[in-house]
Amino acid sequence: MNMDWHLNKSVAISIIFLLLTNIGSTIWFLSSINSDVDALKARPDLLERVIKLEGRSNEYGRILTRIDNTLDTFNTTLSKVSNELARRTPFADAVEKQIYKRHDK
């Protein structure tokens, strides 16, 4: 058995065109990545700025967590006040009627 690689006339021209197009687009993609890397190398301050922004982001996250906890506490307190007012409303209405009855006489 002969297992050597060979190219014969049965390879379609479309497959050759596809391979060449694929190789060309890969080279083009890699060159665009290379130009992006070169642009980033030209701006070394970007890494420092990213590190500073990450620090700020972490601090803002802690602040937002504190605000969220404060709002949860406020919401819980407001619910308790609302429940207490709902519980006291019938009593307050009765007392109010008694007061107005005394003033009307």
NUVEXMI-76281 format. One line per field, with one value per residue: x, y, z of N, C-alpha, C, O, CB in turn; residue in one letter. Coordinates in pm, whole numbers. Glycine has a CB too. Layout:
! residues N
n_px [X; ...] $
n_py [Y; ...] $
n_pz [Z; ...] $
ca_px [X; ...] $
ca_py [Y; ...] $
ca_pz [Z; ...] $
c_px [X; ...] $
c_py [Y; ...] $
c_pz [Z; ...] $
o_px [X; ...] $
o_py [Y; ...] $
o_pz [Z; ...] $
cb_px [X; ...] $
cb_py [Y; ...] $
cb_pz [Z; ...] $
resn [A; ...] $
END
This chain:
! residues 105
n_px [83; 60; 107; 166; 131; -47; -135; -395; -577; -838; -910; -1121; -1155; -1291; -1245; -973; -983; -1135; -962; -745; -875; -947; -693; -599; -786; -729; -465; -515; -679; -499; -308; -456; -494; -230; -181; -355; -231; 9; -89; -180; 60; 177; 48; 115; 3; -255; -289; -242; -456; -671; -633; -677; -945; -1064; -1022; -1179; -1425; -1459; -1479; -1711; -1888; -1888; -2000; -2253; -2351; -2370; -2564; -2777; -2818; -2893; -3129; -3281; -3307; -3449; -3683; -3779; -3828; -4022; -4226; -4287; -4384; -4605; -4758; -4807; -4956; -5179; -5278; -5346; -5537; -5826; -5865; -5776; -5965; -6196; -6137; -6114; -6378; -6504; -6387; -6480; -6752; -6773; -6699; -6900; -7121] $
n_py [-119; 211; 501; 763; 1119; 1293; 1510; 1528; 1557; 1548; 1718; 1975; 2303; 2482; 2400; 2452; 2730; 2794; 2714; 2890; 3136; 3106; 3091; 3346; 3514; 3441; 3532; 3806; 3855; 3794; 3993; 4218; 4180; 4202; 4473; 4590; 4513; 4651; 4913; 4918; 4882; 5125; 5289; 5290; 5386; 5300; 5056; 5128; 5303; 5127; 4964; 5153; 5214; 4968; 4955; 5172; 5076; 4853; 4988; 5138; 4927; 4832; 5056; 5061; 4822; 4885; 5088; 4939; 4763; 4953; 5048; 4813; 4783; 5019; 4965; 4742; 4859; 5047; 4874; 4757; 4981; 5040; 4808; 4834; 5072; 4986; 4805; 4969; 5143; 5084; 5121; 5387; 5517; 5471; 5608; 5865; 5911; 5916; 6145; 6349; 6326; 6423; 6689; 6781; 6801] $
n_pz [0; -91; 87; 46; 26; -221; -489; -709; -1019; -938; -730; -654; -794; -640; -378; -351; -383; -156; 54; 8; 50; 319; 440; 373; 508; 770; 799; 767; 992; 1202; 1158; 1219; 1491; 1571; 1510; 1694; 1934; 1906; 1918; 2180; 2316; 2263; 2438; 2742; 2973; 2988; 3124; 3391; 3424; 3395; 3619; 3822; 3768; 3822; 4098; 4181; 4095; 4262; 4507; 4462; 4441; 4707; 4832; 4710; 4812; 5082; 5066; 4968; 5185; 5378; 5262; 5270; 5548; 5601; 5456; 5597; 5847; 5772; 5690; 5936; 6073; 5915; 5953; 6225; 6228; 6082; 6261; 6474; 6371; 6387; 6663; 6695; 6537; 6684; 6921; 6821; 6736; 6984; 7094; 6921; 6965; 7223; 7188; 7022; 7181] $
ca_px [0; 133; 36; 222; 33; -31; -242; -428; -671; -974; -937; -1200; -1100; -1360; -1178; -849; -1022; -1177; -841; -671; -953; -935; -558; -594; -862; -655; -353; -572; -723; -381; -245; -536; -460; -96; -192; -416; -127; 101; -156; -181; 198; 205; -20; 137; -78; -386; -291; -259; -593; -760; -618; -746; -1089; -1106; -1027; -1299; -1540; -1474; -1527; -1852; -1964; -1906; -2095; -2386; -2394; -2414; -2692; -2877; -2848; -2968; -3265; -3350; -3343; -3556; -3804; -3827; -3884; -4145; -4327; -4330; -4467; -4731; -4835; -4851; -5064; -5297; -5330; -5400; -5638; -5960; -5863; -5766; -6094; -6291; -6100; -6147; -6524; -6537; -6345; -6570; -6882; -6765; -6692; -7026; -7225] $
ca_py [0; 336; 599; 896; 1223; 1343; 1595; 1489; 1646; 1534; 1824; 2079; 2438; 2552; 2366; 2529; 2869; 2800; 2707; 3016; 3240; 3082; 3131; 3493; 3577; 3417; 3627; 3939; 3861; 3800; 4124; 4317; 4160; 4258; 4619; 4625; 4498; 4764; 5033; 4911; 4904; 5268; 5359; 5213; 5440; 5235; 4954; 5199; 5354; 5013; 4924; 5254; 5199; 4848; 4993; 5254; 4990; 4776; 5079; 5166; 4806; 4832; 5163; 5016; 4719; 4955; 5154; 4832; 4720; 5061; 5048; 4696; 4817; 5119; 4897; 4660; 4950; 5102; 4769; 4746; 5098; 5022; 4704; 4889; 5166; 4909; 4744; 5074; 5225; 5072; 5183; 5531; 5564; 5469; 5718; 5989; 5928; 5955; 6285; 6438; 6323; 6512; 6828; 6817; 6825] $
ca_pz [0; -100; 169; 23; -7; -356; -540; -846; -1086; -886; -632; -720; -786; -531; -252; -350; -357; -16; 137; -7; 117; 462; 479; 362; 616; 894; 802; 789; 1132; 1288; 1143; 1294; 1632; 1588; 1513; 1822; 2036; 1889; 1968; 2327; 2361; 2250; 2548; 2865; 3082; 2991; 3229; 3518; 3429; 3417; 3759; 3903; 3748; 3895; 4238; 4199; 4078; 4385; 4611; 4432; 4477; 4853; 4864; 4669; 4907; 5204; 5035; 4959; 5321; 5443; 5207; 5325; 5686; 5593; 5410; 5708; 5946; 5715; 5697; 6076; 6105; 5843; 6023; 6353; 6199; 6044; 6383; 6561; 6305; 6446; 6796; 6677; 6487; 6795; 7012; 6752; 6743; 7121; 7114; 6848; 7030; 7341; 7142; 6958; 7283] $
c_px [87; 54; 90; 111; 59; -153; -270; -535; -813; -1006; -1006; -1137; -1166; -1295; -1047; -878; -1062; -1057; -761; -743; -942; -798; -545; -668; -794; -539; -403; -614; -603; -309; -324; -511; -324; -101; -258; -315; -28; 39; -159; -41; 234; 142; -1; 54; -214; -396; -311; -402; -693; -754; -689; -898; -1142; -1116; -1150; -1425; -1565; -1528; -1675; -1940; -1989; -2007; -2236; -2439; -2442; -2548; -2804; -2917; -2929; -3111; -3345; -3395; -3458; -3688; -3864; -3893; -4016; -4258; -4378; -4420; -4603; -4819; -4889; -4965; -5192; -5361; -5399; -5515; -5778; -5968; -5860; -5897; -6197; -6263; -6138; -6297; -6566; -6502; -6441; -6710; -6885; -6766; -6823; -7133; -7219] $
c_py [125; 444; 740; 993; 1269; 1426; 1552; 1583; 1638; 1638; 1938; 2216; 2515; 2521; 2442; 2675; 2888; 2800; 2837; 3132; 3227; 3125; 3283; 3563; 3555; 3513; 3768; 3956; 3874; 3933; 4232; 4303; 4221; 4410; 4666; 4616; 4614; 4893; 5033; 4931; 5051; 5348; 5282; 5264; 5372; 5131; 5019; 5251; 5242; 4969; 5023; 5239; 5075; 4878; 5076; 5168; 4907; 4864; 5113; 5046; 4799; 4939; 5120; 4907; 4783; 5025; 5052; 4783; 4825; 5064; 4928; 4722; 4917; 5054; 4811; 4747; 5009; 4999; 4751; 4861; 5084; 4919; 4757; 4989; 5093; 4846; 4849; 5152; 5205; 5138; 5334; 5588; 5570; 5584; 5851; 6015; 5973; 6101; 6378; 6438; 6418; 6657; 6874; 6854; 6960] $
c_pz [0; -27; 151; -15; -149; -394; -683; -900; -1030; -776; -704; -698; -672; -396; -241; -321; -211; 77; 130; 62; 268; 513; 475; 475; 751; 907; 828; 934; 1226; 1275; 1216; 1443; 1661; 1594; 1642; 1935; 2027; 1941; 2120; 2384; 2356; 2364; 2678; 2982; 3092; 3101; 3365; 3532; 3455; 3563; 3850; 3891; 3819; 4044; 4269; 4190; 4203; 4497; 4587; 4464; 4626; 4895; 4828; 4762; 5036; 5181; 5030; 5098; 5397; 5393; 5256; 5468; 5688; 5553; 5522; 5814; 5897; 5718; 5839; 6116; 6038; 5912; 6155; 6332; 6160; 6167; 6470; 6499; 6365; 6584; 6784; 6625; 6599; 6891; 6948; 6755; 6881; 7145; 7045; 6908; 7151; 7297; 7080; 7061; 7334] $
o_px [177; -56; 63; 12; 173; -261; -179; -576; -899; -1121; -955; -1074; -1104; -1291; -1012; -807; -1027; -1053; -715; -679; -928; -788; -485; -618; -801; -516; -341; -588; -604; -253; -265; -508; -305; -32; -222; -312; 15; 109; -142; -25; 314; 179; -95; 36; -282; -501; -389; -461; -789; -857; -755; -971; -1253; -1209; -1218; -1519; -1680; -1614; -1754; -2053; -2099; -2089; -2329; -2559; -2544; -2635; -2913; -3035; -3021; -3204; -3466; -3507; -3551; -3792; -3986; -4001; -4111; -4373; -4498; -4520; -4706; -4939; -5003; -5061; -5301; -5484; -5500; -5584; -5844; -6068; -5932; -5936; -6276; -6356; -6188; -6339; -6654; -6578; -6480; -6779; -6985; -6828; -6854; -7225; -7299] $
o_py [139; 479; 828; 957; 1282; 1411; 1542; 1677; 1716; 1644; 1990; 2242; 2604; 2608; 2491; 2738; 2988; 2880; 2888; 3217; 3327; 3189; 3343; 3660; 3642; 3570; 3843; 4061; 3955; 3982; 4326; 4403; 4284; 4471; 4772; 4703; 4668; 4974; 5138; 4992; 5098; 5463; 5214; 5192; 5386; 5118; 4969; 5244; 5261; 4939; 4982; 5249; 5077; 4831; 5054; 5185; 4892; 4820; 5116; 5063; 4763; 4916; 5141; 4900; 4741; 5020; 5076; 4764; 4792; 5081; 4940; 4688; 4904; 5086; 4809; 4714; 5020; 5034; 4732; 4841; 5114; 4939; 4728; 4991; 5134; 4835; 4819; 5224; 5305; 5203; 5404; 5698; 5665; 5650; 5940; 6129; 6058; 6174; 6479; 6540; 6484; 6741; 6993; 6929; 6997] $
o_pz [83; -70; 233; -79; -192; -336; -766; -832; -1071; -733; -803; -595; -613; -309; -134; -243; -149; 171; 232; 124; 338; 618; 565; 531; 838; 1014; 905; 993; 1318; 1373; 1268; 1515; 1765; 1676; 1694; 2023; 2129; 2002; 2182; 2490; 2438; 2385; 2721; 3081; 3194; 3165; 3447; 3640; 3530; 3623; 3946; 3990; 3872; 4110; 4369; 4267; 4246; 4574; 4681; 4510; 4668; 4983; 4906; 4787; 5092; 5268; 5081; 5126; 5471; 5472; 5280; 5506; 5766; 5610; 5539; 5864; 5974; 5745; 5861; 6184; 6100; 5928; 6193; 6409; 6199; 6176; 6534; 6572; 6392; 6618; 6855; 6665; 6606; 6937; 7016; 6775; 6895; 7209; 7103; 6902; 7177; 7363; 7084; 7030; 7420] $
cb_px [-94; 159; 44; 330; 41; -11; -205; -477; -675; -994; -805; -1345; -1119; -1508; -1153; -774; -1138; -1270; -754; -651; -1100; -959; -453; -651; -1007; -606; -275; -691; -805; -285; -230; -686; -461; -3; -271; -535; -54; 139; -299; -236; 296; 155; -171; 283; -97; -416; -162; -158; -628; -724; -469; -703; -1121; -1008; -902; -1305; -1520; -1340; -1442; -1868; -1889; -1772; -2057; -2382; -2279; -2307; -2682; -2824; -2719; -2900; -3260; -3258; -3221; -3518; -3773; -3712; -3785; -4120; -4270; -4208; -4398; -4706; -4747; -4734; -5023; -5260; -5217; -5291; -5642; -5999; -5743; -5652; -6144; -6285; -5949; -6098; -6596; -6462; -6202; -6576; -6917; -6637; -6580; -7075; -7214] $
cb_py [0; 376; 559; 892; 1342; 1227; 1747; 1342; 1614; 1393; 1873; 2077; 2512; 2513; 2213; 2515; 2911; 2683; 2589; 3049; 3232; 2933; 3066; 3537; 3522; 3272; 3623; 3963; 3736; 3686; 4161; 4300; 4009; 4212; 4670; 4533; 4362; 4780; 5042; 4775; 4823; 5319; 5378; 5218; 5590; 5171; 4872; 5315; 5425; 4895; 4915; 5396; 5190; 4732; 5070; 5367; 4898; 4714; 5209; 5205; 4682; 4855; 5293; 4965; 4621; 5058; 5232; 4715; 4689; 5196; 5048; 4572; 4874; 5229; 4809; 4579; 5062; 5150; 4636; 4740; 5229; 4982; 4580; 4958; 5262; 4801; 4675; 5168; 5193; 4925; 5133; 5566; 5473; 5335; 5715; 5983; 5797; 5866; 6308; 6398; 6179; 6484; 6845; 6703; 6732] $
cb_pz [121; -249; 315; -87; 91; -455; -532; -852; -1232; -831; -562; -667; -919; -527; -243; -485; -450; 17; 94; -155; 74; 494; 387; 229; 621; 901; 668; 695; 1168; 1253; 996; 1263; 1668; 1475; 1391; 1851; 2020; 1742; 1913; 2373; 2276; 2117; 2517; 2903; 3062; 2857; 3228; 3529; 3299; 3324; 3797; 3860; 3598; 3870; 4277; 4094; 3957; 4427; 4614; 4284; 4431; 4925; 4790; 4525; 4936; 5247; 4901; 4874; 5397; 5418; 5054; 5320; 5761; 5494; 5287; 5770; 5978; 5572; 5644; 6169; 6059; 5699; 6047; 6426; 6087; 5941; 6462; 6599; 6157; 6457; 6879; 6581; 6374; 6869; 7046; 6607; 6707; 7222; 7062; 6702; 7074; 7423; 7042; 6870; 7396] $
resn [M; N; M; D; W; H; L; N; K; S; V; A; I; S; I; I; F; L; L; L; T; N; I; G; S; T; I; W; F; L; S; S; I; N; S; D; V; D; A; L; K; A; R; P; D; L; L; E; R; V; I; K; L; E; G; R; S; N; E; Y; G; R; I; L; T; R; I; D; N; T; L; D; T; F; N; T; T; L; S; K; V; S; N; E; L; A; R; R; T; P; F; A; D; A; V; E; K; Q; I; Y; K; R; H; D; K] $
END
